[in-house]
Amino acid sequence: MADSSTTAATAATTSKLPFHGLLHSEALHRVVLVSGSTFVVVDSTTGEVVAAPAPLDANAGQQTQQQQLSAGSKGSKGSKGSKGVQWIPRSALPSTLPSSVTGQPVTDTLRGYAWHEPTASLALTTDSKSLAVWTVSPAGAWTLRNTRPMVKRANCVFWTHDGRRILVADKFGDVYRFQTDDAAKKPQLVLGHVSMLLDAAWSNDHQHILTADRDEKIRVSKYPHAYDIEVFLLGHEQFITRMAVLSHAENRLVSGGGDPYLILWDYMAGTVLQKLPLLDDSVDLKTTALLSLVANKPQRLLAVIFEKINRVFIVESSADGNSLSLKQTIETAQAPLNIVLMQPATYASPLVELAVYSAGSKSFAAPSSTHTLVRHVAHFVTDAPILETPAPATEGADTTAGEAEVDESRGGLFEFHKLRKWSGNSHYHDKKRQQQKARDEILANGGGGGSGRKRKGGPDGERTPNPPKQSRAKQQQQDKDKQRQMTRENAKKAKKAKLEADQAASGAAASAPAGGVSADASGTAAHAE
């Protein structure tokens, strides 16, 4: 139990989480909208809600979700798909769990989701390292097939072609394989990277796995023997967040991430076919990254959105898949979180506000907040607990200083642009580069140190360079060489002096008279007498 001071300082409230995940099944005509720990299923042909979380208790005097849905459905009575909503039990959905750090309630967010249309199954992963498999019956009933724990927290999930196995790529760079019907069986390790995996996809023939990581590379591995690597795709300068395999062309892949452009690959040859710029120099890349990249097969279109950018880019691929072109840019009131491309023949108008866009005959349109479906699904967003810590009020401070600071990180949204700090483009690296630039300028001007102290030197104030440091052994060798040189020079001097003395003596003897007796000889004779 928290003490009274902690309870008084921290107040827990709830906030509506947006729909941050969208998944469309063309075969089933269903769109899954993920909000926090819950999901809503919509019929894409009518826009009706067909499955949603069970209504909450209405003891607080508010309408239940069922009453709100009925109120929002007025005017659409008699339309196809209005037979009723299947209420999914809350016990089958991830719950609000206490944080292991703060002890406060935290929403267990649905992170990964993938359809397997032949078996009408949906795989969901959560931040609490769990994997759940749901099945849709021919009558449209949703059933929780099984659930199991995972080894690590997942970033993406995808099915094998036959639907018998589920593959999960986690944040530690590994891909594990799970049996769909046997939840008790341990997962098998398929492949591993040395950095975080951000996305994975199948090749056109389902014989290769394409995995993208934080270290600017895409690996093409054979399946099931993923240790046999076909090729590495090297062309990005930043991390890679999303990939899309083009179904209308063989061996064509489009990828993007922290770079301001998309890359079109021939992924079996490992070659770059094209780089298509989408963001100009006015966009600060430190605050954005590619958030969603989805493809539409019949029209050869791709929809691209970036974090914190109020635009949707519609990109068109050529018939042979060898080139990309920017077809349309949609301005939105808010920054989209996810996007789904719908068939023009299914639902003729946008589905979810700032989330889903429906393909028209020639162009796309921004969503309308007055659409019926927007009113429907607005009642099913997750109420996530958010901790509010009042900021200390100071005398004379601005009126906003005493307002609560909301921790927005509890929304369950993965912010890809924060990975850029590992790629050398963060405020820390900017500061280091500025410091290095300042040092280079000082050295280029003949200075050094940069400590602000008075420099020593000549009359012009120039710094006298210090002699280079030498090792002790080298210094001793130099001393010995100097000593030998001095000895040789002294020997030469002594030899020269002796030679000069001998020459002087021989010259004096030659100049004396022939019959005379030297002074030394006469003196010696007198002494003898």
Secondary structure, 3 states (H helix, E strand, C coil): CCCHHHHHHCEEEEEECCCCEEEEECCCCEEEEEECCEEEEEECCCCCEEEEECCCCCCCCCCCHHHHHHHHCCCCCCCCCCCCCEEECHHHCCCEEECCCCCCEEECCEEEEEEEHHHCEEEEEECCCEEEEEEECCCCCEEEEEEEECCCCEEEEEECCCCCEEEEEECCCEEEEEECCCCCCCCEEEEECCCCEEEEEECCCCCEEEEEECCCEEEEEECCCCCCEEEEEECCCCCEEEEEECCCCCCEEEEEECCCEEEEEECCCCEEEEEEECCCCCCCHHHCCEEEEEEECCCCEEEEEECCCCEEEEEEECCCCCCEEEEEEEECCCCCCCCCEECCCCCCCCCCCCCCEECCCCCCCCCCCCCHHHHHHHHHCCEEEEEEEECCCCCCCCCCCCCEEECHHHHCCCCHHHHHHHHCCCHHHHHHHHHHHHHHHHHHCCCCCCCCCCCCECCCCCECCCCCCCCHHHHHHHHHHHHHHHHHHHHHHHHHHHHHHHHHHHHHHHCCCCCCCCHHHHHHHHHHC
